[in-house]
Amino acid sequence: MSGGEQMAVGVLAEPSLYEWQVRALERLRREAAVDVEIPLVVHNAAGTAVGDESWDESKDRLSLADVVELVEVFREERAWTAVLAERSLGRLFGDERPLWHRRATESADALADADHVRCRPRTEDGWNELPPGIVSRLADRCDVVVRFGFGLIRGDVLTATEHGVVSFHPADIRRYRGMGPPVIFHDGRDRAGTTLQRLNESIDGGEIVASAETSVADCRTLWDVFDRLAALQISLLSDGIEKLSDPAVTPRTVPDAELGPFYYRDRRRTFRFSSRVLLRNLAGRLESVRSSDGRTDPTTEIPNE
């Protein structure tokens, strides 16, 4: 649609965005080396405002509703529920995670000039397909689409725009596909990566648009690893959009033989996996209390909006 030093970026979103996603979009509008506009935001009408990795900044105590919700989570997550409960208890004792606070998608300044439309995808076997009318609107108005919602997507939307749909995986897809940070932390790795990939109809097997790696050796909890990678993704979105605007740059297709093993979420629900992560989290918090003011990751630099 656009050419030269301009990029029209569409966004697929849930009813709310994580703070790191908002900051990534703000940085994209403010600092990208190309002229970026965001003309269209598509909201998932079937989505909910809170996900299982969310961080509700408004709560300072547990309520009866929280207990009921915990029971429901246990039915789905089984042993992993203890890890999620540890995170919630950490919040009560002041462990803030600002990058995981939520805000309404329509309130983001970077999206203020965009048209906001809602649609309900067709869902089958865990995959979502957008209605033809929405796909046509994205094709007409956007050069590329950033996926911050709608889960696994397939169908015509993947090829409707010139540069397709890009999405983050919080790990290097050549090492950790599927469940990324929990396995990285469980395995005690010193470094972790993140991948901005152009999606195809595979899971974590798209073309690599941009990637980056950082040390996580000083991350004391799994939540520190999530923070470190989210901070990395804030800047990586701008890098990726700039690369797509350059005709000399071609996203790299990763042969199947070079893709990392796929770690299914069912693994984290086992007692063996979740108990190791929980014990490492608790040990990390204890170390933080002994060595500092109780903050778990004082070295993570969070970019400003």
C-alpha positions in Angstrom: 0.0 0.0 0.0 2.6 2.6 1.1 6.1 2.9 -0.2 9.4 4.4 0.6 9.9 5.6 4.1 6.3 5.1 5.2 4.6 2.1 6.9 0.9 1.7 7.7 0.7 -0.6 10.7 -2.5 -2.4 11.7 -2.9 -3.9 15.2 -4.8 -7.1 16.3 -5.6 -6.6 20.0 -7.5 -7.9 22.9 -9.8 -5.5 24.8 -6.8 -4.6 26.9 -3.1 -4.4 26.2 -0.1 -5.1 28.5 1.9 -2.0 29.4 4.9 -3.4 27.5 2.8 -3.7 24.3 1.6 -0.1 24.7 5.2 1.1 25.2 6.3 -0.8 22.1 3.7 0.9 20.0 4.5 4.3 21.5 8.2 3.8 20.7 7.3 2.6 17.2 5.4 5.8 16.6 8.0 8.0 18.2 11.4 6.6 17.3 11.2 4.4 14.2 13.4 5.5 11.3 10.4 5.2 9.0 7.2 7.3 9.1 4.7 5.0 10.9 1.0 5.5 11.0 -1.5 3.1 12.7 -4.8 3.5 10.8 -6.7 0.4 12.0 -7.0 -1.6 15.3 -9.0 -4.8 15.3 -10.3 -5.8 18.7 -11.1 -9.4 19.6 -14.8 -9.3 20.6 -14.4 -12.8 22.0 -11.5 -11.8 24.2 -11.4 -11.0 27.9 -9.6 -8.2 29.6 -7.4 -10.4 31.8 -5.1 -13.3 30.9 -3.2 -15.8 32.9 0.0 -13.8 32.8 -1.7 -10.5 33.7 -0.9 -8.3 36.6 -3.8 -6.4 38.1 -2.4 -3.2 39.6 -5.6 -2.3 41.3 -5.6 -5.1 43.9 -3.8 -4.9 47.2 -5.5 -7.9 48.9 -7.0 -11.3 48.1 -10.8 -11.5 48.0 -13.3 -14.3 48.1 -13.6 -13.8 44.3 -9.9 -14.4 44.0 -10.2 -17.7 45.9 -13.0 -18.8 43.7 -10.9 -17.9 40.6 -7.9 -19.8 42.0 -10.1 -22.9 42.3 -11.0 -22.5 38.6 -7.4 -22.0 37.6 -6.4 -25.1 39.5 -8.8 -27.2 37.4 -7.0 -26.0 34.3 -3.4 -25.5 35.4 -3.1 -28.1 38.2 0.4 -28.0 39.7 1.3 -24.7 37.9 -1.4 -23.0 40.1 1.2 -22.9 42.9 3.5 -20.9 40.8 0.8 -18.4 39.9 -0.2 -18.2 43.5 3.4 -17.4 44.5 3.3 -14.5 42.0 0.1 -13.1 43.4 1.5 -13.3 47.0 4.6 -11.5 45.8 2.4 -8.7 44.5 0.7 -8.3 47.9 4.2 -7.8 49.4 5.1 -5.0 46.9 6.5 -6.9 44.0 5.2 -4.6 41.3 5.4 -5.6 37.6 4.5 -2.5 35.7 5.2 -4.0 32.3 2.3 -6.5 33.0 -0.3 -4.0 34.1 -3.2 -3.8 31.7 -4.9 -0.8 30.1 -7.9 -0.6 27.8 -6.7 -0.8 24.2 -8.7 2.3 23.2 -6.9 4.4 25.9 -3.4 4.0 24.4 -2.2 7.3 23.0 -0.4 5.5 20.1 -3.8 4.3 18.9 -5.7 7.5 19.4 -5.9 8.3 15.6 -6.7 4.8 14.5 -10.2 3.4 13.6 -11.2 0.8 16.1 -13.3 -2.1 15.0 -14.4 -5.3 16.7 -14.9 -8.7 15.3 -15.5 -12.2 16.5 -13.1 -14.7 14.9 -14.2 -18.1 13.7 -12.5 -20.6 16.0 -11.6 -24.2 15.2 -9.2 -26.6 16.9 -7.6 -23.7 18.8 -7.0 -21.6 15.6 -8.8 -18.3 14.8 -9.7 -16.9 11.4 -10.8 -13.3 10.9 -13.9 -12.5 8.9 -13.3 -11.6 5.2 -14.6 -8.1 5.7 -12.0 -7.4 8.4 -9.2 -9.0 6.3 -10.2 -6.7 3.3 -10.0 -3.6 5.5 -6.6 -4.6 6.8 -5.4 -5.2 3.2 -6.7 -1.9 2.0 -5.3 0.2 4.8 -2.2 -1.5 6.1 1.3 -2.6 5.0 1.8 -4.9 7.9 -0.1 -6.1 10.9 1.2 -6.5 14.5 -0.5 -9.3 16.4 -1.1 -8.4 20.1 -4.3 -10.5 20.4 -6.5 -13.3 18.8 -4.2 -16.1 19.9 -3.3 -18.5 17.1 -4.4 -17.1 13.7 -4.5 -18.6 10.3 -6.1 -17.9 6.9 -6.1 -15.0 4.5 -5.1 -12.4 7.0 -1.5 -13.8 7.1 -0.9 -12.7 3.5 -3.5 -9.9 3.0 -0.9 -7.1 3.5 2.4 -6.6 1.8 4.4 -7.6 4.8 2.0 -10.0 6.5 1.4 -10.4 10.2 4.3 -10.1 12.7 4.2 -11.4 16.3 6.5 -11.9 19.2 7.6 -15.2 20.7 9.4 -14.6 24.0 12.3 -16.9 23.2 14.5 -17.8 20.3 12.4 -20.1 18.1 15.6 -21.9 17.1 15.9 -23.1 20.7 12.6 -22.8 22.6 9.3 -23.0 20.8 5.9 -23.1 22.6 6.4 -22.5 26.3 9.5 -20.2 26.3 10.5 -18.4 29.5 9.3 -21.0 32.0 11.5 -23.7 30.4 14.4 -21.2 30.1 14.1 -20.4 33.8 13.5 -24.1 34.8 16.7 -25.1 32.9 18.8 -22.4 34.6 19.9 -20.7 31.3 22.1 -17.7 31.6 20.8 -16.1 28.4 17.4 -15.8 26.7 16.2 -14.4 23.5 13.1 -13.1 21.8 11.9 -13.4 18.2 9.7 -11.1 16.1 8.4 -13.5 13.4 6.3 -13.1 10.4 3.6 -15.7 11.0 2.6 -18.6 8.8 0.3 -21.5 9.6 2.6 -23.1 12.0 3.3 -22.5 15.7 6.5 -20.6 16.3 7.8 -21.5 12.9 7.5 -18.2 11.0 10.1 -16.2 9.2 12.5 -14.3 11.6 12.0 -10.5 11.1 14.2 -9.5 14.1 15.6 -11.2 17.1 17.7 -10.2 20.1 19.3 -11.9 23.1 20.0 -10.7 26.7 21.6 -12.0 29.9 19.2 -13.4 32.4 21.9 -14.7 34.8 20.9 -12.2 37.4 17.2 -12.9 37.1 16.1 -14.4 40.5 12.5 -15.3 39.6 10.7 -16.4 36.5 8.9 -13.1 36.6 12.2 -11.3 36.2 12.8 -13.3 33.0 9.4 -12.2 31.7 10.3 -8.6 32.5 13.7 -8.8 30.9 12.3 -10.1 27.7 9.3 -7.8 27.6 11.7 -4.8 27.9 13.7 -6.2 25.0 10.5 -6.5 22.9 9.7 -2.8 23.4 12.6 -1.8 21.2 12.6 -4.9 18.9 9.2 -3.9 17.4 10.7 -0.7 16.0 13.7 -2.6 14.7 11.5 -5.2 13.0 9.2 -2.7 11.3 12.3 -0.7 10.0 13.7 -3.9 8.5 10.5 -4.7 6.7 10.5 -1.3 5.2 13.9 -1.9 3.7 13.7 -3.7 0.3 17.2 -5.0 0.8 16.2 -7.0 3.9 14.4 -10.3 3.6 13.1 -12.1 6.7 14.8 -15.4 7.3 12.9 -18.6 6.8 14.0 -21.2 9.4 14.2 -24.7 8.0 12.3 -27.2 10.1 15.6 -28.9 11.0 16.8 -25.7 12.7 13.7 -25.0 14.7 14.0 -25.7 18.4 12.0 -28.4 20.2 8.4 -27.5 21.0 7.5 -27.4 24.7 3.8 -27.9 25.3 2.1 -26.1 28.2 1.0 -29.4 29.6 4.6 -29.9 30.8 4.4 -26.9 33.2 1.3 -28.5 34.8 3.3 -31.5 36.1 4.4 -31.5 39.7 8.1 -32.0 38.8 8.3 -29.0 36.5 6.2 -26.6 38.5 7.8 -27.5 41.8 11.3 -26.7 40.5 10.2 -23.3 39.2 8.4 -22.6 42.5 11.4 -23.5 44.6 13.7 -21.4 42.3 11.3 -18.4 42.7 11.2 -18.7 46.4 15.0 -19.0 46.7 15.3 -16.0 44.5 13.0 -13.9 46.6 14.9 -14.9 49.8 18.1 -13.9 48.2 16.6 -10.6 47.2 15.5 -9.9 50.8 18.9 -10.7 52.1 20.9 -8.7 49.6 18.7 -5.6 48.9 15.4 -3.9 49.6 13.4 -6.9 48.5 13.0 -6.0 44.8 13.7 -9.1 42.8 15.3 -7.6 39.8 16.9 -4.2 40.4 19.0 -4.4 37.2 16.1 -4.6 34.7 15.8 -1.3 32.9 12.3 -0.5 31.9 12.0 1.9 28.9 9.9 4.9 29.4 6.9 5.7 27.2 
